[in-house]
Structures are given as C-alpha cells and as structure tokens.
C-alpha cells in the first residue's frame, strides 16, 4: 500500500491533511508529563501515554489525520463541540481509511479518548506545530480540527515534524480568563475555563467566577479565538 495513496484518500473523505508518526516509545515525553503532573481526563499511568506497544504489540506505523471542525449553532459551548459529539464522526472516517487500505492488517483507532498524546502524534506526523497556548496549529485551518489516529501493523515511512513556531505574540496568555497560560508553554488546568466547565469535581469560588466570566457552559475558545493563526488570512 502506497503512503501517498492513503493520504490522498484521507483528504478525499474530509481530512485536511494526513501523515504518519513513528511507532516507538516516546521517551522524550516522560520528563514533560512528569513535570505536568496529574491532569484530568487522561490516563494517570505515564507509561500508557508514551508506549504505543501497550496498545498494539505488532504495531509499525501510526496514521494521523486532521478533520476540520464541523459547523454547528449551539450557544454557550466551544466551537469544537457545537455540532455535538465528534467522536463517532471521526471514527467513521478512520474506519473508511482502514477499509480503503484493506484486510490483512491490524488496526486500532484513537479519537481523543485513547491513552496516547494525540497532539504529539500529529506533531510527529508533520501535521502542525505548537502554539504558546499548547494547541497544535496546522496550515490552512489553524487549531480548528479534530485529531484521529490509526495504529496499524502496516509499515509506512514516518514523516518529520514541522520546523515552525507560533508568532509568540502572547495574546493567548494575556486574554486567558483564568490566567491558566504562561510563558514557556506552561499550563495550569485548574484555572482553565475549558476544564472547569467539564469537570465533575467541586469548584472553588474563584473557579466558579472564572466560569461566570467566560459565559460558557462547555469548553472554551478564548485562547484560540484571539490567536492570529486562527484568522481568515491564515493559509498555507
């Protein structure tokens, strides 16, 4: 199976772009995740986050796709969630890619709820670069996309990360309602409106004020909305 054929097919069914990340232990992530500490909504065992072999022992490649946000009209929620649950939509697209590749190979689909670090896989697959707000940015769509990955025992040549950075304008930092963002890509989830609107944990009065100030009921777009890389003029 030709890698470019897979990429072309992924684009034909709605992916903005598609690339291949290496199937290996991501030991370079260990110190980053250890420093970040326990984060909600992700696996506590760091080994599960850096070792794809725990998901597929015979794995050879990880096909990563970016799917632009679907349009929706729901108010009070972040743009990524305006059209409801995106997981079935992305999984359907990934399944179509697996059917295109054909039988005879093993597949494991990841859509945001897997153990691995989705943004890092997309970065390794050459699909984007990190902004100071910790979001991943891709040419043409900024940070407005869902990430879907296919672990497979099909051997494909891995792509290389993009050697780019954001504009370092720090608008994301200065506009964050809770003050969750800092320089050097630091992030405090306990001050993030996106986390606070989704957690089931009891909130402090300060955290409740952050939600009230945001006016949101699910998720938060502020650090993405103020970013120049998400402007209409941003293109390849």
DRENDO-1510 file (C-alpha; in Angstrom, 1 decimal, always signed):
<recs>
REC; n; res; u; v; w
REC; 1; UNK; +0.0; +0.0; +0.0 .
REC; 2; UNK; +1.4; +3.4; -1.1 .
REC; 3; UNK; +1.5; +6.0; +1.7 .
REC; 4; UNK; +0.6; +8.9; -0.7 .
REC; 5; UNK; -2.4; +6.9; -1.9 .
REC; 6; UNK; -3.6; +6.7; +1.8 .
REC; 7; UNK; -3.0; +10.4; +2.3 .
REC; 8; UNK; -4.9; +11.3; -0.9 .
REC; 9; UNK; -7.8; +9.1; +0.1 .
REC; 10; UNK; -8.0; +10.6; +3.6 .
REC; 11; UNK; -8.2; +14.1; +2.1 .
REC; 12; UNK; -10.9; +12.9; -0.3 .
REC; 13; UNK; -13.2; +11.9; +2.6 .
REC; 14; UNK; -12.7; +15.1; +4.6 .
REC; 15; UNK; -9.3; +15.2; +6.2 .
REC; 16; UNK; -7.4; +18.5; +5.9 .
REC; 17; UNK; -4.2; +16.6; +6.0 .
REC; 18; UNK; -2.8; +13.2; +6.9 .
REC; 19; UNK; +0.7; +12.0; +7.9 .
REC; 20; UNK; +2.5; +9.1; +9.6 .
REC; 21; UNK; +4.0; +9.2; +13.0 .
REC; 22; UNK; +6.8; +6.7; +14.0 .
REC; 23; UNK; +5.7; +3.7; +16.1 .
REC; 24; UNK; +8.1; +3.8; +19.0 .
REC; 25; UNK; +8.4; +4.6; +22.7 .
REC; 26; UNK; +8.1; +8.4; +23.1 .
REC; 27; UNK; +10.6; +8.5; +26.0 .
REC; 28; UNK; +11.3; +12.2; +25.3 .
REC; 29; UNK; +7.8; +12.9; +26.6 .
REC; 30; UNK; +8.4; +11.4; +30.0 .
REC; 31; UNK; +10.0; +14.5; +31.7 .
REC; 32; UNK; +7.3; +16.7; +30.2 .
REC; 33; UNK; +4.5; +14.6; +31.5 .
REC; 34; UNK; +6.1; +14.1; +34.9 .
REC; 35; UNK; +6.6; +17.9; +35.3 .
REC; 36; UNK; +2.9; +18.5; +34.3 .
REC; 37; UNK; +1.7; +16.1; +37.0 .
REC; 38; UNK; -1.7; +14.5; +37.2 .
REC; 39; UNK; -4.0; +16.0; +34.6 .
REC; 40; UNK; -7.8; +15.4; +34.4 .
REC; 41; UNK; -9.4; +13.3; +31.6 .
REC; 42; UNK; -6.1; +11.5; +30.8 .
REC; 43; UNK; -4.5; +8.2; +32.0 .
REC; 44; UNK; -2.6; +8.6; +35.2 .
REC; 45; UNK; +0.0; +5.9; +34.1 .
REC; 46; UNK; +2.5; +7.9; +32.1 .
REC; 47; UNK; +3.9; +4.7; +30.5 .
REC; 48; UNK; +0.5; +4.2; +28.8 .
REC; 49; UNK; +0.8; +7.7; +27.3 .
REC; 50; UNK; +4.2; +7.1; +25.8 .
REC; 51; UNK; +4.2; +3.5; +24.8 .
REC; 52; UNK; +2.0; +2.5; +21.8 .
REC; 53; UNK; +3.2; -1.1; +22.0 .
REC; 54; UNK; +0.9; -1.4; +25.0 .
REC; 55; UNK; -2.0; -1.0; +22.5 .
REC; 56; UNK; -0.6; -3.0; +19.6 .
REC; 57; UNK; +2.5; -5.1; +20.2 .
REC; 58; UNK; +3.0; -5.7; +16.4 .
REC; 59; UNK; +2.5; -2.0; +15.5 .
REC; 60; UNK; +4.6; -0.5; +12.8 .
REC; 61; UNK; +3.0; +2.9; +11.9 .
REC; 62; UNK; +0.5; +5.5; +13.2 .
REC; 63; UNK; -1.6; +7.2; +10.5 .
REC; 64; UNK; -2.7; +10.6; +11.8 .
REC; 65; UNK; -5.5; +12.7; +10.3 .
REC; 66; UNK; -6.8; +16.2; +10.9 .
REC; 67; UNK; -10.5; +16.8; +10.4 .
REC; 68; UNK; -11.7; +20.5; +10.4 .
REC; 69; UNK; -14.5; +21.3; +12.9 .
REC; 70; UNK; -18.0; +20.6; +11.7 .
REC; 71; UNK; -20.3; +23.7; +11.8 .
REC; 72; UNK; -22.9; +24.0; +14.5 .
REC; 73; UNK; -25.1; +26.6; +16.1 .
REC; 74; UNK; -25.2; +25.7; +19.8 .
REC; 75; UNK; -24.6; +28.7; +22.0 .
REC; 76; UNK; -22.5; +28.7; +25.2 .
REC; 77; UNK; -20.2; +25.9; +24.1 .
REC; 78; UNK; -16.8; +25.8; +22.5 .
REC; 79; UNK; -16.6; +25.6; +18.7 .
REC; 80; UNK; -15.3; +22.0; +18.7 .
REC; 81; UNK; -18.5; +20.9; +20.4 .
REC; 82; UNK; -21.1; +23.0; +18.7 .
REC; 83; UNK; -22.2; +20.1; +16.5 .
REC; 84; UNK; -22.4; +17.5; +19.3 .
REC; 85; UNK; -20.2; +14.5; +19.9 .
REC; 86; UNK; -17.4; +14.5; +17.2 .
REC; 87; UNK; -16.0; +11.1; +18.2 .
REC; 88; UNK; -18.4; +9.0; +16.1 .
REC; 89; UNK; -17.8; +11.3; +13.1 .
REC; 90; UNK; -14.0; +10.9; +13.3 .
REC; 91; UNK; -14.2; +7.2; +13.9 .
REC; 92; UNK; -16.3; +6.7; +10.9 .
REC; 93; UNK; -13.8; +8.5; +8.7 .
REC; 94; UNK; -10.9; +6.4; +10.2 .
REC; 95; UNK; -12.8; +3.2; +9.5 .
REC; 96; UNK; -13.3; +4.3; +5.9 .
REC; 97; UNK; -9.5; +4.7; +5.7 .
REC; 98; UNK; -9.0; +1.2; +7.2 .
REC; 99; UNK; -11.4; -0.3; +4.6 .
REC; 100; UNK; -9.5; +1.5; +1.8 .
REC; 101; UNK; -6.2; +0.0; +3.0 .
REC; 102; UNK; -7.9; -3.4; +3.1 .
REC; 103; UNK; -7.9; -6.6; +5.2 .
REC; 104; UNK; -4.8; -8.4; +6.2 .
REC; 105; UNK; -3.6; -5.7; +8.6 .
REC; 106; UNK; -4.4; -4.9; +12.2 .
REC; 107; UNK; -6.0; -1.5; +13.2 .
REC; 108; UNK; -6.6; +0.4; +16.4 .
REC; 109; UNK; -8.4; +3.7; +16.3 .
REC; 110; UNK; -7.8; +6.6; +18.6 .
REC; 111; UNK; -10.0; +9.7; +18.8 .
REC; 112; UNK; -9.1; +11.9; +21.8 .
REC; 113; UNK; -10.1; +9.2; +24.4 .
REC; 114; UNK; -7.1; +6.9; +23.8 .
REC; 115; UNK; -4.1; +6.6; +26.0 .
REC; 116; UNK; -1.5; +8.3; +23.7 .
REC; 117; UNK; -0.9; +12.1; +23.3 .
REC; 118; UNK; -3.0; +13.0; +20.2 .
REC; 119; UNK; -1.4; +16.3; +19.6 .
REC; 120; UNK; +2.1; +14.9; +19.9 .
REC; 121; UNK; +1.3; +12.2; +17.4 .
REC; 122; UNK; +0.1; +14.8; +15.0 .
REC; 123; UNK; +3.2; +16.9; +15.6 .
REC; 124; UNK; +5.5; +13.9; +14.9 .
REC; 125; UNK; +3.5; +13.2; +11.7 .
REC; 126; UNK; +4.4; +16.6; +10.4 .
REC; 127; UNK; +0.9; +18.0; +10.5 .
REC; 128; UNK; +1.4; +21.0; +12.7 .
REC; 129; UNK; +3.3; +22.9; +15.4 .
REC; 130; UNK; +2.6; +24.0; +18.9 .
REC; 131; UNK; +1.4; +27.5; +20.0 .
REC; 132; UNK; +2.1; +29.1; +23.4 .
REC; 133; UNK; -1.5; +28.1; +24.3 .
REC; 134; UNK; -0.4; +24.4; +23.9 .
REC; 135; UNK; -2.8; +24.0; +21.0 .
REC; 136; UNK; -1.5; +22.4; +17.7 .
REC; 137; UNK; -1.7; +24.5; +14.6 .
REC; 138; UNK; -1.9; +23.3; +11.0 .
REC; 139; UNK; -1.6; +25.3; +7.8 .
REC; 140; UNK; -4.9; +26.4; +6.5 .
REC; 141; UNK; -7.1; +25.6; +9.5 .
REC; 142; UNK; -5.1; +26.9; +12.5 .
REC; 143; UNK; -6.1; +24.9; +15.6 .
REC; 144; UNK; -9.7; +24.2; +14.4 .
REC; 145; UNK; -9.6; +20.5; +13.9 .
REC; 146; UNK; -10.2; +17.1; +15.5 .
REC; 147; UNK; -7.3; +14.5; +15.6 .
REC; 148; UNK; -7.9; +10.9; +14.6 .
REC; 149; UNK; -5.2; +8.2; +14.6 .
REC; 150; UNK; -4.9; +4.7; +13.3 .
REC; 151; UNK; -2.4; +2.3; +14.9 .
REC; 152; UNK; -1.5; -0.4; +12.4 .
REC; 153; UNK; +1.0; -3.2; +11.7 .
REC; 154; UNK; +1.3; -1.8; +8.1 .
REC; 155; UNK; +4.8; -0.5; +7.7 .
REC; 156; UNK; +4.9; +3.1; +6.3 .
REC; 157; UNK; +7.6; +5.7; +6.2 .
REC; 158; UNK; +7.3; +8.1; +9.1 .
REC; 159; UNK; +7.0; +11.9; +8.3 .
REC; 160; UNK; +9.1; +14.6; +10.0 .
REC; 161; UNK; +7.9; +17.3; +12.4 .
REC; 162; UNK; +7.4; +20.8; +11.0 .
REC; 163; UNK; +10.1; +23.2; +12.0 .
REC; 164; UNK; +7.8; +26.2; +12.8 .
REC; 165; UNK; +6.6; +28.1; +15.9 .
REC; 166; UNK; +3.7; +30.4; +16.5 .
REC; 167; UNK; +4.1; +34.2; +16.4 .
REC; 168; UNK; +4.8; +34.4; +20.2 .
REC; 169; UNK; +2.5; +37.4; +20.4 .
REC; 170; UNK; +1.3; +36.2; +23.8 .
REC; 171; UNK; -2.3; +37.2; +23.1 .
REC; 172; UNK; -3.4; +33.8; +24.4 .
REC; 173; UNK; -1.7; +34.4; +27.7 .
REC; 174; UNK; -3.0; +37.9; +28.3 .
REC; 175; UNK; -6.6; +37.0; +27.3 .
REC; 176; UNK; -7.0; +33.8; +29.2 .
REC; 177; UNK; -9.8; +34.5; +31.7 .
REC; 178; UNK; -8.4; +32.2; +34.4 .
REC; 179; UNK; -4.7; +33.0; +33.9 .
REC; 180; UNK; -4.1; +29.4; +33.1 .
REC; 181; UNK; -1.4; +30.0; +30.4 .
REC; 182; UNK; +2.2; +31.2; +31.0 .
REC; 183; UNK; +5.3; +31.6; +29.0 .
REC; 184; UNK; +7.4; +28.6; +28.1 .
REC; 185; UNK; +4.2; +26.7; +27.3 .
REC; 186; UNK; +3.2; +26.4; +30.9 .
REC; 187; UNK; -0.4; +25.5; +31.6 .
REC; 188; UNK; -2.5; +25.2; +34.8 .
REC; 189; UNK; -5.6; +23.2; +34.1 .
REC; 190; UNK; -7.1; +24.2; +37.5 .
REC; 191; UNK; -7.5; +27.8; +36.1 .
REC; 192; UNK; -8.7; +26.8; +32.6 .
REC; 193; UNK; -12.3; +27.5; +31.8 .
REC; 194; UNK; -12.5; +24.6; +29.4 .
REC; 195; UNK; -11.6; +22.2; +32.1 .
REC; 196; UNK; -13.7; +23.9; +34.7 .
REC; 197; UNK; -16.9; +23.6; +32.6 .
REC; 198; UNK; -16.3; +19.9; +32.1 .
REC; 199; UNK; -15.1; +18.6; +35.4 .
REC; 200; UNK; -17.3; +16.9; +37.9 .
REC; 201; UNK; -15.1; +18.0; +40.8 .
REC; 202; UNK; -16.4; +20.6; +43.3 .
REC; 203; UNK; -15.2; +24.1; +42.3 .
REC; 204; UNK; -13.8; +26.8; +44.5 .
REC; 205; UNK; -15.4; +30.2; +44.5 .
REC; 206; UNK; -12.5; +31.5; +42.3 .
REC; 207; UNK; -13.1; +28.8; +39.8 .
REC; 208; UNK; -16.8; +29.5; +39.7 .
REC; 209; UNK; -16.0; +33.1; +39.0 .
REC; 210; UNK; -13.9; +32.1; +36.0 .
REC; 211; UNK; -16.8; +30.1; +34.5 .
REC; 212; UNK; -19.2; +33.0; +35.1 .
REC; 213; UNK; -16.8; +35.4; +33.4 .
REC; 214; UNK; -16.5; +33.2; +30.4 .
REC; 215; UNK; -20.2; +32.8; +29.9 .
REC; 216; UNK; -19.6; +29.3; +28.6 .
REC; 217; UNK; -21.2; +26.1; +29.6 .
REC; 218; UNK; -18.9; +23.6; +27.8 .
REC; 219; UNK; -15.3; +24.2; +26.8 .
REC; 220; UNK; -13.6; +27.5; +26.0 .
REC; 221; UNK; -12.3; +29.0; +22.8 .
REC; 222; UNK; -10.7; +32.3; +24.0 .
REC; 223; UNK; -7.0; +31.4; +23.6 .
REC; 224; UNK; -7.8; +30.1; +20.1 .
REC; 225; UNK; -10.1; +33.0; +19.1 .
REC; 226; UNK; -7.5; +35.7; +19.9 .
REC; 227; UNK; -4.7; +33.9; +18.1 .
REC; 228; UNK; -3.7; +35.5; +14.8 .
REC; 229; UNK; -3.0; +32.0; +13.4 .
REC; 230; UNK; -6.8; +31.3; +13.5 .
REC; 231; UNK; -7.6; +34.4; +11.4 .
REC; 232; UNK; -9.1; +34.1; +8.0 .
REC; 233; UNK; -5.9; +35.3; +6.4 .
REC; 234; UNK; -4.0; +32.3; +7.7 .
REC; 235; UNK; -3.3; +29.9; +4.9 .
REC; 236; UNK; -0.5; +27.6; +3.5 .
</recs>
